[in-house]
Amino acid sequence: MADRLNLSLENRTLVGKKVGRLRREGIIPATVYGKGVSPLSVQMNARAFNETYRHAGRTGLIDLSIPGQKGISVFVHNLQRHPVTRNIIHVDFLAVDLRTEVTVDVPVHITGESELVKRGDALLNQVLTSLAVRALPADIPSSIAVDVSGLDRFDKSIHVSDLSLNTKGEIVTPADELVVSLTQAREEEEEAAEEEAAEGEPELVRDEREGEENEGE
């Protein structure tokens, strides 16, 4: 469970193409919507948001302070980035009711190291990078740790059913889904070599009969 964070916002009057002026001044436009909140157009200091987002990510609760509004608790729901600079240019905040459970995709964090991987005999194959978790907003974890140090044989793997939360709530991703497995390093190398060889082969000459038919048309 991530720490609760606070962020101050201001009401925004500029919309459309005019918001470009805000961005040049180091301000990010944003929208707040969700449970019990009419959509709000707001803005915030870019540095303040970037620092908050660095700690909160998509799973940390943020308590917003907006003039004329009672306390609103949100998750970062969506980010828009500039296609070249990758700077954040717009944020969607999703307001939540702290008394109602929500379902959030929580990132998987790999811990430990398989002895087979360490020796170079195997490659780690991570199938799922996030898991759906249902819990009260304040109980959503920042990440789910998956310890792979026990994968000491190729027939071993980790499924959702092998995992549990350190907080209240439950993982709702299907229990039989594969999270992490091992692949033999040699097999991966051989497949890569075969693909390279196939790419280097000359194209086949088309069937002579096909050419004759085309000539007669």
N, C-alpha and C positions, 0 to 999 in steps of 0.2 A: 504494500500500500504506500503510495507516494505521499509526501507531505503536502498539506494544503498551502496554496500560494495565493497571493493577492496581486491584483493588477488594476490600476486606475485608468479609466477611459473617459473620453469626452464625447458629447453628442456631436454628430456630424451633419452639416448642412450642405456641403458640396457633394454632388453626385455626378455620375457619368464621366465624361472626359475631363471634367474639372478636378477630379481627384488626383490627377497627375501632379498638380501643384503641391498637394499634400506630401506626396512621395518625395518630391525634390527637397522638401523641408524636413525630411526624416520622420515622417508620420505615416503610419499604415492604416488604411481604411479597413473597417470590419463590420460584420453584421452579427447580431445576437438574435437567436430565435429558439423555440423549443417549448418545453413544458411550462405552461402558465405565463408565457412572455410573448407579447406582440412584437413582431420583428422591429429591431432597433438598428438604425444606422449610426455607427460610432467610429471613433478614431483613437489612436494611441501612439505613444512614442515608440519608434522602431527599436531602439536599444533596449527599452524596458521590456517590450514583448519578447524580443529574441532571448534575453536572459531568462525570462519566465518560462518560455517554451523549452529552453535547454534543460530545465529541471522537470517540467511537467510532461513534455511529450504529448502523446494522444491519450494517455491514461490517467494523468494527474488532474485532480480537481483544482480549478482556479476560481477564487471568489472575486467577482468584479465589483468595482466601485464606480457607479455612473451617476452624475448629477440628476436628481429628480427620480431616481429609481431605488427601490429597496434592494437589499443584497441579493445578487444573482450568482448562483454557482454553475459553472460550465465546464465542458470538455472542449478542447480544440477539435473541431469536427472536420474542417477542410482548410487546406492552405493553397494559395495560388502563388506561383513563383515566376519571376521574369525568365523568359526562355533562354536568355544569354547570360545574365549576371547571376541567376538563380536566387536573387534576393526575394524575400517574401513581399508580395505586393497587395495581398488581401487575405483576410482570415474570416472564417465562419466559426462562431462559437455556438455550441449546442447547450442550451439551458436544461438543467435536470432538477427533478424533485428529489431531495436527499432522502425521502422516506419511501421511494419507489425504486425497485430493482431495475437495472439497465443491463444490456448486453454489449460488451465492448471487445474488440479484437486486441489482445494483449501480446506483445512480442515475446518470442521464445529466446532465452539467453542460454547458450551452450556453456557448460562449465566442465572442468576436468579434461582429461585426455585419455583416449583409448591407447593401450599399450601397442596394439597392432598398428595404429596410425603413427605412433611415435617411432616405431621401427621402420616405417615406410612400406609395410606390407599391405596396408589398407588405406582407403580414402573414406572420409566421413561424408555420408549422404544425408543432408538435412532436407526432408520433404516439406515440413511445415515450418514457416517462419513466425507464425502467430496462431493463437488459439482463442476461440470465443469464450468469454467468461461472463457469467451472469451473477450480479451481486448489487448491493446498495452502492451508490456512487462513491461513498467514502471508503468502501472496502475493495475497490478495484485495484489489483496489484499493478505495479509499474512494469513488471516482467515476470515470466515464469522460468525458473531455473531448470535446466535439463542436464543432469550429470551423466556424461558418457564414459566415465572411467571404468564402468562395469562391462563395457562392450569388449570383452577379451576373446570372443570367438565370432566367426562369421555368421553363425546361426542365431546370434543374439541381435535384438533390435529393441527400440523403445516405441511403444504405442501410447496413445492418449490415456488409455486405461492404466498405464503405469505411473501417471503423474497425479499430483495433488497440490492444493493451494495452501499457502501458509496463512491465508486470511479467510474470512468468511466468504461464502459464495461457492459456485461450482463451475467446472469447465463443461461447456455444452457442445463443444466439438465432438462428433461421434467417437465413442470410446475405441473403436477398432481401427481408427485411422493411424497410419504410420507417421511417426515424427522424425526418427533418426535411424539409420541403418549403416552397415559397413559394405563397401564394395572392394573387391580385390584390386589392388593397384595395377597388377600386371594386365588384368582384363581391360581396364580403362585404357592403358597404354596401347594394347593391341587393337582395340576398337578405333582409337584415334589414328593409328598407323594405317588401318584398313580404309578409313575415310579419306585420308590424305592420298592414298594410292588410287582410290576410285576417282578422286577429283582430277588426278593427273592423267587418267586414261583418255585417249583420243575419242571423239564422238564417232559412233557407228555410222557407216555409210548407209543411206536409206536403201530399202529393198529395190533391186533392179526392176522387178515387175511393176512396182509403183511408179518408177521413172518412165517405163515404157507406156504405161497407161496414161500418164500425164502428157507425154509427147503426142499421143494420139487424139487428145481432146481438142 
